[in-house]
């Protein structure tokens, strides 16, 4: 097998052209086998096989800077840069990351996990190269889905005007995670129909460079051609920005990719290479349903990924929202290219005119929600916690400052698992609770989520409901509207948490009871505005407090409760805030991470027994 001989990009460069198709075929087999064992991003990587091989034929990623946008398509890159043997640990605790990670390899130029920033980062690297007099090349690999985000255009606008030599590779597969929407997708569709003009241009330019006066003649004809082209048909928006536009080319034609990438790299200017690929290429289950084969759990390769919908918090949110929309015609749903992930596909089918997929543009989604709310609608923006942070200014300026009734369905709150630090939802507690007028609710089970969503849709002002990835481990009764509740009385220590971490403090209380320690368990249903009365009254009795959270300590609810106790003149004999401190959590299963960080029942009980009693 060819793949078994590949231990570094140098081995890829040493292959003959005839061996490249076989390498690509073996890589697809490898991807399906590896992802079937660990889970991960499947369709996006299958679609980028030839493109990645070509990049490693043309670039030296140990020196040249290849910046991935999002990074869902980096598996082939990792396999070709000495990490193939680590794929058994992909996305596992302490194992191979599912996204580019510079601390993992010199070949990973920049961290990735969120969309639309690659061109900006690449331009910074190109400018650093010019300022330092270095000689490395710079390329950014961005998908058409990421091109729906406004940051991508900020980067393109500046990069095109800069004149800096760099190559932006647009991997256009007509998909992000869900099918792309909007004017950009339409524009790229038109560009695909243009003839292969640049294949002729390369030969023409090479010919004139060897003729006396040829370069001067080429510059004259280039200017004349530009004037005529603009007079005949509209110019590509990328050319208007200052890029030399190449393409579109077949992203699965390895020879054409290598040739065009080499030419683009040699150009002393900003170049945009438009590559047309097929998401899920070469594996029928992924190719037939690429949007549902984006991120998958372990599966049988002979059958394909299990594409059934689990009954989880996202599903419950979406299903309940469909019913609410039937009762109130003002209710709308918004997603930023994540209808499947946030459970809104049922809503999109039931109420298509009130469903808005804005692409990977969370800031725009929040601002648009503000506009909807200002005119009397009730928008519900369902978004992952780690992506909501991209719209923080809009939450403050557009929504909260006017007290607008926007509902934020904050999915994947807290630790999320294998996607790791770029996707953990551990910052929203700190920033949401500091926004004036914001209500933040935290369900621990499905019944609570349903009740809180109904309250949020009816309540005035901005309301956020934060809930975790996955399903409920314990059933809780429907929320009664109170800010907090004592779930278990006790006299020796007060344990406080919210969301599904409530399960852990209930289990910790059971462990402590076996040791003769009676813990009072308080669940916070609402963390903003925070009502500390129940906690203050409890700590007056127990004199000891432990607050459990899977967020960073600065701005945590534990800090806010400690401040409330101090303001009330209460000095507990023991006060412990168990959280992430000032660190980013690594990748790994949620249960593993909780245990490692001491955020599970055992860690809470141990803390109480060893330090608080």
N, C-alpha and C positions, 0 to 999 in steps of 0.2 A: 504493500500500500504506500502511496505517495505521502499521505498525511503523517504516517509514522516516522518519516524522515525529516519532518519539519520541526525544528527546535527553535528557530529564530527567523526573523524576516530575511536574513541573508540566504536561507535555504529556499525561500520563495523566489528570490531573485535569480537563483541558480537554475531553476527549472526551465525546461524548454517550453516554447509556446504550445507545443502539442500536448504537454503534460498538464496544462492549466485546467482544461475542462474536467479532467479526471479528478484533479485536486478539489475543484468546486463540488463535484458530485460526492466525494468522500466527506467533505465538510458538511454537506446537508445531512448525510447519514449520521455523522457524528453529532450534529446539533439535535436532531430528533431523539437520538439515544440518550444524550446527556440531559436534555431538558425533561425527558420523560421520567428520569430518575429523581430529579430534584425539584421540578417545576421551574418556571421562569418565563422569560419573554421569548416566544417561539416565532410567530409569523414575521415580526420585524427583522429578526436575524436571518431567517431563511431568504428574505427578499434582498438582503445586502451582501450575499456571499461573493459574487463576482466583483462587485464594487470594492469590497474590502481587500480581496486578493490583488486587484489592480492597484489600489493605493499602496500596498506594500511592495509592489513591483517598481513603483515610481518614486516613492518617498522613503526616507530613512527615519522612521518615527522615533529612533533614539536621539536624533538631533533635530530633524524637522518637527514642526508642531502641528499635529492633527487634532483638532478640537471637535469632539462629538457633541451634537445637540441632543438633549435628553439622555442619550446613551443606551436606549433600548436595543440598539443594533450593534453593540460592541463585542458580542460573544466571539465572532470569527476573528476579530482583531486580537482578542485575548488568547485564542487558541493558536494563532500564528506568532505570538510574541512570547513563547516559552511557558505558557500557563495551561496547556492542554491537559496535562496530568492532574491539574487541580480541579477539574470540572466536577468531580465527585463531591466536592465541598461547596459547589456554587450556591450562593445566597444562604449558606449555613453559618452558624455562630463560629467565628474565627476563620471562616473559609474565604473562597474567592468571591469578590463582590460582583453583584449583577450589573454594576455601572462602572464607567471609567473611574479610576482611583489612583492618583499620582503616587501615593505612598506605597502602592502595590507594585508598580512597575514604572521604569523610566519611559516606557512607550506610551503611558497615559499622560497626555499633556495637561489636562485640566479636568476637574471633577465635573460630573454631569448627573442629572436626575430630573431637572426641571427644563422647561422648553424655552426656546427663542433667544438664548443668550450667546450662542456659539460665535456669531459674526462679531459681536462686540468684543468678546474675549480674544478672538483671533486677531482682530484689528489692533488690540492692545499689544499682543505679542509681536505683530509685524512692526508696529511703531517702536517697540523696544529693540527689535533687531536693527532698525535703521539708526536709532540713537546710539546704540552700542557698537555699530559697525560689524555686527555678526553676519553670518552667511547662510543661516538656516532658512528653509522654506516654510510657509504657513498655509494651512488649509482648514476650512470649516466644513463639516458634513452636517447638513440640516435637512430635515424632512419637510414636505409640503404642509404637514400638520402644524409643525412649529412655525411655519410661515404665516399662520393665522394670528400669531401674537404680535402685538405692537412693538415690542422690544426688537424683534427681528428687523423691522423697517428702520428703526433708529440706527441700528448697526449698519444695515445696508446703505442707508443714506450717507452716513459718515464715511464708510469704507469706500464707496464709489467715488466720493469727492476727494478722498485722501491721496489717490494716486499710488498708494502703497501696493507693492506686488503681493497679492495673496489670491488664493483660489477658494471660492465658495461653491461647494458641490451641493446642488439641490437634488435630493433623492425623492423623486416625485412618484409616489405609488397611488395617488388618489385617496389616501387614507391617512388619518392620524391614528387614533384609537378607534373612534367611530368614523364613518365616512365624512370627508371634509365638506365644509359648506362655505358659501359666500363667493365673493367676486374673485378671490385669488384662485380658487379651484377652477372657475370658469376660464380665467385668463390662461392658466397653465394648460388647460385643455386645448385652447386655440394654438398655443405655442407648439404643441406636439405635432400639429399639422404642417408646420413649415418645412420646406425641403432641406436636404443636407448641404446647405450652402457652405458651411465652414470646412467641409472636407476639400472642396475646391480651393477655398481661400488659402489653406495651408500650402498647397502645392504652388499656387500662384505667387505667394509671398517668397517661398524658397527659390523659385526660378528667378525672380527679379533681383534677389539679393546677390546673385552671381553675375549680373549684367551691369556694365558701367552705367552709372546714372540710374540704375534700377530702383534704389531705395527712394530717391527723390521722386521718381515717377510713381512708385507705390503710394507715397504719402499724398500726392496729388489725386490719384484715382480713388484713394480711400475717402478723401474729403468729398470728392464729386459723388461717389457712391452713397455716402451718408446723406447728402442733400437730396439725391434722387429717391433714396429709400423712404425718407420721411415724407416726401411728396406723394409717394405711391401708396404706402400703408403705414399705420401707426407703428411707432417704434416700440420695442419691448420696454416694459417699465424698468427692467434692470439696466438696459442701455441708457435710459434717461437718467438713471442714478449715477452713471459713470463707469459701469462695468462693460467689459467685452463679454458678450453673451455667446456661449457655445452650446449648440444642441437644438432640440433634444436628441439624445442618443440612447440606444438600447442598453439598459443597465445590466443585461445578462449576456452581452456580447463582450467577452473578456478581452479579445484582441482590440476591438474598437475602443474600449475603456482605457486600456493601457496607452494606446497611441494618443488619444485625446487628452488624457491626464498629463502625459509627458509634455505635450504641446502647451497646455494651460500653465503648467509649472514654469515653463521657459519664458512665458510672457512677462514683461516688466511692467505690469499694470494690474489693477483689480479685474479678476475674471470670474464669471459665473458660469459654471458648467451644469447644464440641466440634464439629469439622468432619469430615464423612465424605467421603473422597476415594478415587479409584481410582489405584493406582500404575501408571504407564505409560500413562495415559489418552490416547486419541486416536491411538496408534501401535500397530497390531495386534501386531507382533512383541514389543514391550515389555509390552503389556497382557496378552498370553497367558502370558508367562513373566517376570513382574516381578522375581522374586528373581534370575534369571540375567541380567537386563538392568539390574541395579543399576549396576555399574561395567563399562564395555565398552571394548574397543580400537577403533581406526578400522574402519569397516564400510561396506558398500554400502547406502545408505538404501532402495533398492528391494527389497533382500533381508532386511535386518535384521542385527543383530549376530551374529557367529560365537559360538555358545554351546557349542562343543565344549570338552572338557576337555584342557588341555595337560598333557604329562608334565613336571611340575616337582617341586621339593622337597616341596611340599604334597601332591601326588598320591602321591609315593613314600612319604611318612610315613603317609598314610591307608591305602594299600594294604598296607604292611608290618604296620600295626597290626591289620588284619583277620586276617592270618595268625597273629599273636601271640595274639590273642584266641581263636582256634580251638585253640591249644595250651595256653592257661592261662585258665581260667574266671574268674580274679580280675581280669583286665584289663578296665578300663572306659575310655570316652572321654568327655571333657567339652568343650563349646564354649560360648562366650558369644555366641550368635546369629550364629556365623560357620562353620557346617558346610560350606558351599560353599567359602568362602575358604580354610579350613584343611585341606581335603581329606578331611573326615570323613563325607561323604555315603555312601560305600561302607560304612563301618563302621555308620552308622545303619541301613542297609538289612540288613546281614548280622547285626548283633547289637543289635536295637532295645532290648532290655531293659537292655543295658549301655551305652547311649548317652544322654547327658544334655545337653540344650540348656537353659541356665539363663536365656537372655535376655541383654541387655547389662548384665551384672552380674559383672565380673571378680573383684571382691573376694569375692563370694558363691561363685563358682566355685572359687577357691583354698581358701576355708574348707571348702566341701563336700568338696573333694578330700582335705583333711586328715581329715575325718570318715570318709570311705571308707577311707583308708589306715590309720587308727587301728583299724578293725575288720577289717583283713586283706585288703582289696581292693588292686588296683594301678591307681590312677587316672592317666590321661594327659590332661593339660589342654593342648589345642592352642589357642594364642592368639598374636595378633600382638604383637611386641615392644613397640610403642608403647602397646598396651592393657594389657599385663601390668603396666606400671608403676602402674596404678590399684589393684593388689592388693598393693603392697609390704608393708604392715603384716601381711597374712595370711601372706605368705611368711616373714616373720620370726617372728611370734607363734604362728601356728597350725601351720605346717609345720616350720620349721627348729628351733625351740626344743625340739620333741619328737623331732627326727630322723626324721620320718615319710617313708615311701617314696612320694613323689609325683613323677611325671615331668612336666616342663614342656617341651612342644614349642613352642619360641619361634620362630614364623614371622616372616617379613619382618624379620629382624635386619639391621642395617646400613642403608645407603642404599637407599630403596625406589623413588625416582623421582618421578613426576609428582604424587603426592599431597602431597609437600612436607614441611615441617618438623613438621606435626602427626602425620605418619605414619612418618617415618624412625625406624628402630629403633637409635638411636645412644646410648641411655642404659643399656641392660640390662647391658653389660659392667661398668660402674661399680657398679651396685647388686647384681647377682647374685654377683659375685666377692667382695663384702664380707660375704655372709651365711655365718655359721659352718656348716660341714658341707655346704655346697652344692657339688655337682660340676657343672661346666659344660663341655660337649663341643661341638666346632665342626667339623662335616663340611664338606668342600669339594666333595664329589661324592655321587652317589646310593649307591654301594656303601658309602661311609663312613657315610652316614646310616642305612642299614639295619643295619649292624653296631653303631653307637652306640645305636640304638633298642633292639636286642636286649639290649645290655649294660645300658642304663638300666632296662629292665623287670625285669631280674634282680638289679641291684645294690641294696644297702641305702641308706637315706637319700634325701634329695631330689636329683634329677638334672635338669639343664636341658640341652636340646640346641638350640642356636641355629643357624638356617640362613636363607638369604636368600630373597627373592622371585625367582621364575623358575627356570630350569633350570641344569644344569651346563654349563660351557664346556669343561672338561677332565675326563677320567675318571681317578679315583684308585683304587688298590686298596682292598679292604676293610680297615677299621681293625684293627690287630693288638693293640690294647689298650695300646700305649705312649703316654706323655704327649706325646711329640714325636718328630720324625724329621728327619734330614738328607736332603733331596731331591736336593741337588747339593753336592758338596764344593768348597771354595775356600779361598784363602789371603789374599785382600786385604781383604775386608769380609764381615760377617755380615748377611744379610737375614732378618728374622723376620716372620712373619704367621700368620694362621689363617683358617679359612673360605675363601670363594671369592677373597679378596684374595691368597691364595697364588698364584693364576694370575698376578697382576700382578708379584709378586717373581720368579717363574720367568721371565716375559717380560723383566723388568728385568735379570736375570742374563744372559740371552741378548744383550741390547743392550750390556751392559758387557763381555761376552766379545769382542764385535767391536772394542772399544777396548783390548783386552788386559788387562782387569780380571777377575780370577777371584773371583766372589762365592760364598760358602757360603750355601745356602738352607735355612732351617729352618722347618718347618711345625709349629705347635703344635696338637695334636689336642685337648688338654685345657687350659683356661685357669684352672680352679679345681678342686681345689687346684693351684696353679701349681708345676711342677717346673722350675726354671731350670737344672738341671745341664748339659743339652746346650748351652744358649746360653752359659753361663759357660765351658765348655770350648772352644767355638768362638771366643769373643772373646779368650780367652787367646792364641789363635793369630793371629787376624786383626787384633786391636787396634782394630777399628772395628765399630760396630753401628748398624743402621737398623731400626726397628720400624714396620711399616705397619699401620694400623688405621682403620676408619671409625666411630670413636666419639670422644667428647670426651676431652681429655687427662687431666683429673682423674679418678683411679681407673682409668686405662687400664693395659693389660698392659705397655706400654712403661715406664710409671712403676714398675711392680712389678719389671720386669726390671732397670731402672736401680738400684733399691734393693737387689736381690739381688747385683748386681755390686759395689756399694759395700760391702755386708756381707762379701763375699768378698775385699775388699781389691784389687779390680781397677778401675783407672781407664783406660777406653778413650781412645785418642788422639782419637777422634771418636765422638759419640753423637747420633743424630738420632731424634726421635719424630715420625713423620709421621701426623697425625690431624686431627680437626676443631678442635683447640685449644679455646677456650672460646666456640664459636659454634654456632648452629643452621644446618644446611645448607639451602639453598633448594630449590625444586622444579626438576625437570629430569630428563632421562634419566640413568640411573645412570652410563653411560659418560661422558656430558658432565660430570656432577658430579665424577667421579673425576679427569678431566682438569683441570677448573677448579681443584680443590682440591689438585692435585699428588699424588693418591693412585693414579695409574695407573703403568704400567711406565715410560713416558717421564719422568714426574715423579720416580720413584725413581732411575732411572739418572742423570738430570740432577743430582739432589741429591748422589749419590755422586761423580760426576766433578768437580763444581764446588767442593764444600765438604769432602769427606771424604778426598780423595786429594791 
